[in-house]
């Protein structure tokens, strides 16, 4: 098989397009930390670091979950279960992505150079959580919540309360949408003795937890804007984003998951873009 075709299969396997869930929040962290526009070099290297880190995270996730994916009707057609890619190839891609990530990190702040092992540790541990941790969905929230924090540190070489609140907001938002996504796998997760909030506590309770997490997320984003004295346009964006989360939670019901793809992919991609866009307008004007 031609190299470009194998690369295309790999990018499809790691859902490269889903980078849109995290990248806007990374840019948000970078611009917020700078109090304006970061340097071109900072933006370039933050982008490279984000892409490298996420590529590693998804590669290790697919490797660890290969056997699980092969037994799940929803995931059995992924590249590794179908042997379209070998473990060796995916390990190579994962290694290259770490190298790219580290090259980028060492172009950024001193604190970023010190803290990068935490990022790789979180991404490496995350795929194993579903094997022993009932609240495994919070792991994805933690992974995505690192995006604004890492970009903030990369640009400012500091950590402060606004970015803690932003990252906590992303953590709650992402944990919530991962709970929604996990609702479709409750039966197979239970049969494989895997842990998720819906599998352990039921779909109804899982969706209630999601609602609570999303309320906390919007509150946390609002608190970050208040502490930073952002202009009112940011809070208008929060209202719009909050409306999206309300819509997401209304269209998903314990006995009707037919609109899950719309809730997970469409709503959440718009959510990250809307909050980040309105925040950037508030910061730059």
Secondary structure, 3 states (H helix, E strand, C coil): CCHHHHHHHHHHHCCHHHHHHHHHHHHHHHHHHHCCCCCHHHHHHHHHHHHHHHHHHHHHHHHHCHHHHHCCCCCCCCCCCCCCCCHHHHHHHHHHHHHHHHHHHCCCCHHHHHHHHHHHHHHHHHCCHHHCCCCCHHHHHHHHHHHHHHHHHHHHCCCCHHHHHHHHHHHHHHHHHHHHHHHHHHHHHHHCCCCCHHHHHCHHHHHHHHHHHHHHHHHHHHHHHHHCCCCHHHHHHHHHHHHHHHHHHHHCECCECCCHHHHHHHHHHHHHHHHHHHHHHHHHC
